[in-house]
Amino acid sequence: MITNSKKKNFLLVSPIMPYPLNYGTRIKVYELIKYLAPRCNLTLISLCHCLEDVKNANHIRSLNVEVCTVLIPNKKSFLHRIMYKTLYSFISLFFFIPQDLLYANCIPFRKKIKDISLSKRFDLVHFEYWWTGYMIKYFKNINNFVLEEDVEFIRYQREYRIKKFGFSKIFTYLLWKNTFKYEIKCCSFFKTILTVTPKDKEVLEEHLSNNIITSPFLLNINIGKLSPNNSNNLIFVGGNSPHNNDATLYLLRDIYPRIKKEISDVQLYVIGGELPQEIHRYNGSNGIFIPGYVPDLISYIDRCSILVAPLRIGSGIKGKIIEAMMHKRAVITTSVGVEGIGLTHEKDVIIADNTEDFIQGTIKLLREKTLRESLINNALQLVQEQYSKKAAYRKFFEIYGI
C-alpha cells in the first residue's frame, strides 16, 4: 500500500471485524475508519470470529486501509473448537476471568500485534474495548487510546440487583466483582480512555486518574428518511445479549400482554439475531412476530409507530434508540435506555422505570397521535444536533488531532 509520509501512522486494534454493518458496534467502528482513512495512514488489526470475517476485510481495504486479520484459534477446526471452548470455559468458570478477555488475548492475536509494533512506527494507537489492554505494552511512548463502549462491570452490577436470591444472583455478583477488577486494571494501562456517555466517564473517574474523554457516537443513518406511522405496531430491536434478552422477556411476559388487553389490534415485532429459544417460542402468538435477524431493519421500523425498549441492565449509549428517533419513531424506554443520550421525559421520549408506568405510557402513546408527533419532532431535532457526522467529526479531530 502506498502511504503518504506527511500523514500520521494510526493503528486501530479491534476484536471484531467492522463489516458487514449489521449491528451498532460494527457501524461505530466502521464510521471511525471512514473518518480516519483519508486523514492518516491507517492500519487495522482485527480479530476474526469466522472465515466470513476474513473475507469481509476486503471491503475495509477498499477504503485505503491496511488490514491484518487474525482468525480466532477455535474457528480453525472442530478439534480447536472443542479444545478452546473447554479450556476457556474452565478458566472463566473457576477463575472468573471474563471470556472476552481470554479470546482477545489469544496467542495469534498477541503475536500479530507484537510483530506489527516491531515492523512499523505508529504515531497513535487506538484499541477497541478494554479486553485488549494487556497488549498496549508493545507500544512504548506512543499516544494511545482505548474505547469503553460501555462499562461492563456496571452491567453485571445492575443485573445482580434485579435477580432474585439464589445461585444465579451469587454467580452474577462474582462476575460483577471480577469484571470490575480486570476492567479497571486493563483501562489503567492507557493514557486516554474514551467513553460514549458522560455517565460512564463519571463512573471510571471514581476509580482511575487517567485522561477520560466522552467520545462521539456516530450512526450511518439517513436522518428523517421514513414518514411517521400511525399503526398500533410496536417494535423492539436487540440481538442476543444479557441486557437485550432480559428486556425482551420482560416485555413479552409482563408488559405486552397487558397492553394487548387494552388495545386488541396491537402487534409486536422483536428483531435481533441469534435469539434464544425461550424468546422464539412466543413467535406467532397473541400478535407477536419474531423474525430474528433481518437484513433490512428499516422495512420493519417502517411498519411500526413506536420503539419499546424496557432495558433494565447494561450501560453505554443504545444505538437502537437513536436510530428509531432518526427514523421518526416515538420511543418509550427506561432510565437505562436513555443513559448518555441527553433525552428529556415527555419532551423527547417517555421514560418509565416500572412495569405499570411502562404499560400505561405505551398505551398512551398508541392512543395519542399528538403526543407521538411532539416527541418525534423534538427528538429528531436533538439527534440532528448531537449525532450528525458534522458534530462527530469535529469531536474526533479534537481527540486525535487528525
C-alpha angles and dihedrals in degrees: 000000000000111000133197108237091205091063123081119254108241125189119201116192116195131175088209134052105245094221144111097041096231100130140025101261093054091046091052094052091042092053090049089053091050089053095046102039098074093041103050145011096274126199121185124199109191133184109224122213096193141010089261088063089057090053092047089060087080090070091055090048089056087066089065094261126139105231128197116188129200119191114217106252095235090062096062099080143346090261092052091049093053094043097048095041091052094044097045093043090052094049093044094047099045101032098030092230109155111252091224088060091051094049094043090054097048114142098251092052092047091048093050092050092047092048094051092046088059096043101049138031115233129196096198133019123196122190122196111221130004093258089082093055097109090064095062085085088081091066113064123189094359127131102254138183138189125197118222099197086183132351099253099199089059089060091056091044091055092044090052092053095055098043121099117241115278142084092310092056092049091048092049090050090055091047089051095051096043094044088051090053096050096037095053091044094051093045091051091066093068130082093216129027119198121205128183096220134043088229092060088047090055092049094051093045088062090064107024137052095201123119104275121191132179107238126209119263112219130188122186097230132139098237115229096004095137127062120234115272123220099193125118091245121127127197134201119190123195137116129225107306133122095255094045094045091050091050093046095051091044088053095046097044106033110018114030098050090058092049090049091056091056099039109031098190095052116125132194128210118196112196125188142107127258095008115179122257093249087067097041092055089074091060115120097012130106094357094306120138121187110181092163115209114015125189091214110047093167092067089059094045087051093061094050133072102200137036111216117199113170094179116173102169136033133066139228129056117321106225092194090067094050090045093053091050091049087055092051098254125143115239135210116186143134135269087266090054096053095041111136097001097095098233125159124220113252091002104069101357144002112251117198122171101181134052098252094048091048092051095047093042091053092047090050091051092049092051100040113065092177092057092049092050092049093051092046095051095046094045093047091054091050096050091046090055098041106031105034120120091247093058093043095048091051089055093046089056091051091051102043102021088230 
